[in-house]
Amino acid sequence: MTTTLPRNGLRDFYEDPAVPVASGDARSLRQAQMLARALGPAGATPATVLDVGCGDGTAARTAAPLLAGHRVIGVDWSQDALKRAQRHMTHVVRGELTDGGLPLADGSADAVLFSEVIEHLVDPDSALDELRRVLRPKGHLMLSTPNLAAWYNRALLLAGVQPVFSEVSLRGIHGRPGTEVVGHLRLYTARALREFLTASGFEVVRVAGAPFHGVPRPLRALDRLACVRPSAASILLVHARRT
């Protein structure tokens, strides 16, 4: 897909309905399973879970059976995405990852789902500060992001090819496999992500891997196998807690 960058830049890029906002079900399911284990059954006091960067709500739909009884609130800055998310989520609200940009009080959330968002951010430091603000002490952060050091990216770099997930333009794909422009600005290895979260006031509990839905069918078995070693998996799944 070739995209013409809107006149008003990155913000309008994400308001464009043609820009993909959903991610793979396998990643969503694995991440929801990690969160469900961390939260436990809803009981008398359900947890408040923020799905920050909820997109069209498909990830929340996948997670819903595992998070039954808990209150899940979708947050996004794209009005178009929120309209689509309302088909899958009861509670949605517009918010931004700036200082005070999330419309919640300090320490009001028990957990945050942060799925395939951090790679799109100009200022991830401020975003993590804002997530930390709304999380209660020891609150859970479930973050997922593409892995710069995915097994196939290592081979591509050796061959002088631009890694999958990386983008040099918002108008088209150049020098790498793939056809969709999705606006990735930053990529992380498992080691870099762990260090970044620790420096931002989080304790990393677990790093796991998930497959990527865009891997060609003949290679999908190998991609699933790579998840055994998260540092080589397509997608990084991190469970962290606010310290």
N, C-alpha and C positions, 0 to 999 in steps of 0.2 A: 504494500500500500504506500502510495506517495501522498503526503499531506502538505498543503500550503499553510505555512505558519500564519495565524490570524494577526491582524494589525496590532492588537493590544498584547501580543506576546504569549508567555507561558500560561497565564490564567485562562485566556480564551481558548488555548489549546485544549485544556482539560474540560472546558465547557462544551466542546464540540462533541455531539452525539456519535460521530464516526470514530472517535478515539476509544479503543477497547478499555473497559473498566473491570472486567471479570477476570478471574484467574482459575487455575485448574482445580477440579473437585478433589483430586488426590491430596494436594497440598492443604486445601481447606479442611478435609476430613482429619488428616493427621494432626493439624494444629488444634482443631476442636477437641480431639481426643486428649491431647496434652492438657488443655485448659480444663476439661471436665474432670480429669484426675486431680488436678491442682485444687479445684473448687470443692469437689465432692458433691453429694446430693444437696438439693436446694434447701430442704428442711423448712423450718418455720420462718427463717430470715433469708430470702433469696439474695444472691449476690447481684450487684450492679455491674454489668459488663459493657464497656464502650467498644464498639467496632469502629475505630477511627480510620477514615478512608474507606468507608463501607462500599463505595462504588455502587453497583446496581443491586446489591443485597444478596447475590447468589451464594457468597461464602457464608453469610448468616443463615441462609436457607439450609445449606448443608450441615451447619453446626447445630441447628435448632433441636433435633431429636436428642442430642447429647447434652444440651444445656437446658433441658426442660425444667421449668420452675424458676429459672434465673431471669432477670430482667436485662434484655439486650437492647442497647440504644445505638442506632446507626448515626455516625457523624461523617459529614463530607462537606467540602467547600463548593462542589459542583451541584447547582440546582437541578440540572438534568439528571445526574446520577441519583440524587435524593428522590426525584419523582419515580424513577424506576425501582429504587429500593423499597418504596412504600408497598410494592406488590408482595414483598417477602418479609417485611419487618413492621411491627406495630408502632415502634417509636423511632423517629428519625429527626435530626436537628442539624442545622447548618452551623459549622464551626471551622476555625482555622488553627493551625499549629504555630501560633505566635504567642507572645506574652499575654496571657489571659484570653486567648482566642477561642478556647473551648468553653462553652456556656455552662460550666459546672463549678461548684465550690471546691476549695482545696480539700484533698483527701476524701472525696465523695465516691470514688469508684473502687471497686474491689479488684477489677481486672480490666486490662485493655488488650483488645485484639488489634494488631498493627500489621496488617497483611499486605505485602507488596506495595508499601508506601514510601519507605525511607529512601529507596533508590530514585525517587522522583523529586526529592527535596533540595532546594538551594541551601537551606540552613538546617541541617539535621540536628545540630547542637541545641538550638532553641526549641525544636520540636520535642526532643527528649526531655528538656527542662519542663515543657508544658505537660507532657504525659506524667512526669514525676510529680508535678504539682497536683494533678487531679487524682492520683492514686493514693490510697491510704498507705500508711507504713506497712511494709511486707506485702503490699498489693502486687498482683501478678501482671507482668508484661509478656504477651505472646507475640513475638515479632517474626515475620518471615520476609525473605528477600532473595533474589537470585544470587547465585554464588559465582563470583568472578573466577574462582579456581575450580569450577566444574570440570569433570574428567575430560570432556570434549574441548573445553576452552584451553586446557593445557596443550593439547595436540594442535589446536588452531594457532596458538601463539608461536609454537615451534615452527609452524609452516609460514609464519608471517601474515596470518589472517586475523582480522579484527575479531575479538571474542563475541560469542553470542551474548545477548542481553545489553551489550554496550552500544551506544549510539553517538555518532558524531554530528548529527543534524536532526532537527525536528521536521524537516521537509522530505526526507527520503532515507533509505538504507544505503550505506556505502561501505564496501570492503568487508562485509560479513554475511553469513547465511541469514535467511529470514526475509519476511516481506512486510511486517507491520512496524510502524513507528508508534512507540508508546510513551516516549518522553523520559527515558532513563537518564538521570544526571550523575548518579554515583553508584559504584559497585563495591562490594565488600567480599573479602575472604572470611573464613570462619575465625581466624586469629584476629584480624582487624576488627571484626564486629564484636567479638568478646572484649577486646581491650577498650573499644569505644564505649560500650555499655557500662563497663566497670568505671571508666573515667567520668561517666555521666550520672553516677549515683545509683547504679543497679548491681545487684549480685546475680551473676549468671548461674542458673541452676542446672540447665541442660542445653546442649546443642544437638539437634537431630537433623536428618536430611529428608527431602521429599523429591519425587520425580517431577519432571517438567512436561506438561501436556503437549508442548510443541515439538518434542523429540520425534524424529521420523519413526514410523511403526517398527521397522526392522531392528531399531536400536533401543526400543523401550524396555526390553528385558534387562539389558545391560544398564540402563539408566536406573531401574529399580534396584538392581544389585549394588550400584554405587552408593545407595543410601545407607548401606551398612557402615560406610566410612563418611560421616557427614562432611568432612573437609573437601571431599571430591564429589558430593551430591550436586544435583542441579539447583536445588532450592535449600536454603538454610532456614531451619526452624529453631528459634531460641526461646527458652523459658527463662525469664529473669524476674527478680523481685526488687521492689524499691527498698533501698537500705535506709 
